[in-house]
Amino acid sequence: MVSKLKKTTLRKQQKKKVNKIAASAKKVEAAATAAATGADYLPLEGGPARKIPVSEKKSEDKANVLYIGRIPHGFYEDEMEGFFKQFGAIKKLRIARSKKTGKSKHFGFIQFESPEVAKIVSETMHNYLLFEHLLQVQLIPPERVHPKVWKGVGRWYTPPDFVQIERKRHDKERTLEEQRKLVERIMKRDEKRRKRIEDAGIDYKCPEIVGSNQPLPKKIKFAD
């Protein structure tokens, strides 16, 4: 029995060695064929060597647009252009801004004239620490660049004057119903404030609200 077990274990070990040698020989042969045929990589799941599609190679070679995320406050168009032009000539630059306030959304896009420069910038500036922010820089393939990504380039956005808008809203002519609702809201807020003062134990007499009377209509229609 012992001799039979020894023989079976030896056979198993020999089979494993043979399989390993065969697998290594196949890998060497596949690498040689890949080098001979000009293949780019060997698939992990096994099989013959493969080539990268020509379209992917061309898109990578032509990509010159970069996405830049986590842009810190104060690092705007002029600062970005002055910083990134050390790598090469910049064709276009845009920071995404809010339509309402005109403030930066902390991401933007840069287009370089040379794709090689864009690739170098994406490799060197990704996760670069700038004003306590890690910049996120990625190459965008040409087929994924949105047609409206450069909308508004070179045009400064002037946000609306919200002080003037609020002044117009406050000073507009109101109807009797609108005036009544406005006075009701003011009186409710005043009652809550008085109650909070009383609950706090403060002996204070709040002044009465002046101007709570409803205005008379400017135009009076008389019946015929």
C-alpha positions, 0 to 999 in steps of 0.5 A: 500500500505504501509503495502504491501511494508513493507511485501515485504521488510521484506521478501527480508531481510529474504531471504538475511539472509537465503542465507547468513547463508546457504552460511556460512554453506556451507563454514564451511561444505566444510572446514570440508570435506577438512580437513577430506579428506586431501584437500589442498585448496578451489577454489575461484570460488566455488566448492569442495575442491581440492588437489595440484597435487603430481607432483607439490609438488614433483617439489617444494620439489626437486627444488634446483636451483636458478636464481639470477638477477640484480647482481652488478658489482664486485660481481662475482663468488668468491664473490658470493660463499663466500656470499651464502655459509653461508646458506649451501653447494653450488654444482654449481655456474655460472654467465652468461658472454659475449662471446665477452668480457667476462664481466658479464651479471648481472645474474646467477644461483646457485645450492645448495645441499639441496632443503630446503636451496635453498627455504630459500635463495629464501625467504630471499634474494629476493629484498635484497639490495646489492651495490644499486641493488635489487637482484632478487632471484627465485626458478627454478623447476627441469623440467624448468632447461635448460640442457645447464645452467651449460655449462662452469662451472668452466672454466674461459673464456679468451676474445680475444685480440682485440688490436692484432686483430686490429693491424693485420687488420691495418697492413695487405697487401692491394690491390691498390683498397683497398688502394685507398678507404682507402686514399679517406676516410682519405681525406674526413675526413680531408676536413670536419675537415678543413671546421669546423675549417674555419667555427669556424673563426680560422686562422689555416693552416692544414698540408698536409697528407703525404703518400697519394700516392698509393704504387707500387705493390710488384710483377710485372708480365711481359707478355711473 
